[in-house]
């Protein structure tokens, strides 16, 4: 009806416009108006049809697009669910009300949760109180402790917490916020990793043969004892050396010698008090830290008891074996408060006991400082050597076992003494460390090594040892930059080797320097890995590229299961951290085969070559390549 009214009004309007002044109708005018109206209607109809067609097409396009998006979303959902269910770690997500919104199979397995208990929508409190979980979690975690941490995480702070389950497993839980106010938790079973690290840490602090503390543990306990003694009290250090051990070792063989050392260690442990520590420093050398007793009387009394105990015969493999022991004693704070000096004084007293007949004990006296005078003379000569450039650099090859290729040389300093000839590093480096002369000496080695390496093939690098004292110098990084710039050596061909000692003494400063050097492209290696119990934590925090396995672990690797286990663990740790490993001090073919079998990446040692003067390096490289060709042929 509305259409009829509209048509009527249109006709009335047309008649009005077609009526002449005298009231008659202009038919031609009316016809034109009707035709115009019809044409306008047709135009509107065609536009409407086109619009409808476009709307239908657009609707079909949007429908197809929506279906494609829904299909893609479904595929993504299935992929997410598949990834979620196949994760090696447990996954759980909670909303702002601490209700479970996402979970996976591994989460259920870790805590022994039944599907009905850990269903979506389950409150966190219900999960913590579930049967299996309740038995696994400690009381603090079952209570509000875990929930408080979850609320903190939900506010935007990432939190990592270790759960020590009652069945012995260790679960590392990392919680972080999600956008809707909830929080996400990733649950990693790190039990095996922690057990392995703990075992490596123990082995790194204890002697593999005797299970006594090693030098690292000795220094740790000595430092702790001296710290306590600052509040009052005394600390004694006893240095012990077996008399006649070498002749027994030579006559009866190393197995008997090893058994003897084990029995000596057992008797020493039986002689000391629980508050004391006995350590094997190496070979047949032992040391004891004695605390909280009147000195030097207590130390000399203990020394007498030890001499008597070790003097009793040992029955080893049905053989009667006898040794003696010489002992040197030094007391803090009477003699010194410095741990290294205390040990050195005890060693001086031990030397006096040896000189005066062996199988005896001597307390340190200031007049025993003849060696100190010798040290002062050596320091003067060392300063002259730096001024007169009396040092030479020899280079020991480092060979990649898999490729049988020389990948680098380690720079090793020698002193061409005007009277005593060519001296090895052991004759002067300890003194250089103590006096700080290692800084200019280290700069000499660094610059000369970079200069020499710049003339080697591009695929061969140079490794330079860096002392803890050098890292104390804030200009260390600048020295490296200068050496590289002067020589034109690429940073990637320079490998700086740093011991754990440097990290322990100046951790923050050293890490800053290492980070700067690594950013330049310089390779960083941890030298003598395994000699310090905290090496593991430094591997995580410091930018290391390579691990050098300490030579003491290589010495007995073909004869000792403990050494084999340590090296195997270190190689595995290196692989898991993406670091290469190199064994130093490989001196026999048996040791070479052993480290190769354990998967060690590279080696260096006398079995391959001694340290060579620079003029012999090209001949060595040519000889090594010729040897590879002969093997291939």
RAWOPE-V755150 format. One line per field, one symbol per residue. ss: DSSP state (H for helix, E for strand, L for the rest). burial: b if it has 9 or more other ideal C-beta (glycine too) atoms within 8 Angstrom, else e. A space follows every 50 residues. Layout:
ss = ???
burial = ???
This chain:
ss = LHHHHHHHHHHHHHHHHHELLLLLELHHHHHHHHHHHHHHHHHHHHHHHH HHHHHHHHHHHHHHHHHHHHHHHHHHHHHHHHHHHLLLLEEEEELLLLEE EEELHHHHHHHLLLLLLLLLLLEHHHHHLLHHHHHHLLHHHHLLHHHHHH HHHHLLLLEEEEEELLLLLEEEEEEEELLLLLEEEEEEELHHHHHHHHHH HHHHHELLLLLLELHHHHHHHHHHHHHHHLLLLLEEEEEEEEELHHHHHH HHLHHHHHHHHHHHHHHHHHHLLLLLEEEEEELLEEEEEEELLLLLHHHH HHHHHHHHHHHLLEEELLEEELLEEEEEEEEELLLLLLHHHHHHHHHHHH HHHHHLLLLLEEELLHHHLHHHHHHHHHHHHHHHHHHHLLEEEEEEEEEE LLLLEEEEEEEEEEEEELLLEEELHHHLHHHHHHHLLHHHHHHHHHHHHH HHHLLLLLLLEEEEEELHHHHHLLLHHHHHHHHHHHHLLLHHHEEEEEEH HHHHHLHHHHHHHHHHHHHHLLEEEEEEELLLLLHHHHHHHLLLLEEEEL HHHHHLLLLLHHHHHHHHHHHHHHHHLLLEEEEELLLLHHHHHHHHHLLL LEEELLLLLLLEEHHHHHHHHHHHHHHHHHHHL
burial = eeeeeeeeebeeebbeebbeeeeeebeebbeebbeebeeeeeeeeeeeee eeeeeeeeeeeeeeeeeeeeeeeeeeeeeeeeebeebebbbbbbbeebbb bbbbebbbebbbbeeebbeeebbbebbbebebbbebbeeebbeeebbebb ebbbeeeebebbbebeeeebbbbbbbbbeeebbbbbbbbbbeebebbebb bebbbbbbbbebbbbbbbbbbbbebbebbeeeebbbbbbbbbbbbeebbe ebeeebbbbbbbbbbebbbebbeeebbbbbbeebbbbbbbbebebbebbb ebbbbbbebbbeebebeeeebebbbbbbbbbbeebbeebebbbebbbbbb bbbbeeeebbbbbbeeebeebeeebeebbebbbbbbeeebbbbbbbbbbb beeeebbbbbbbbbbbbeeeeebeeeebbebbbebebbbebbbbbbbbbb bbbbebeeebbbbbbbbbbbbebeebbebbbbbbebbebebebbbbbbbb ebbeebeebbbebbbbbbebebbbbbbbbbbbbbbbebbeebebbbbbbb bebbbbbeebebbbbbbbbbbbbbbeeebbbbbbbbeeeebbbbbbebeb bbbbbebbeeebebeebeebbeebeeebeeeee
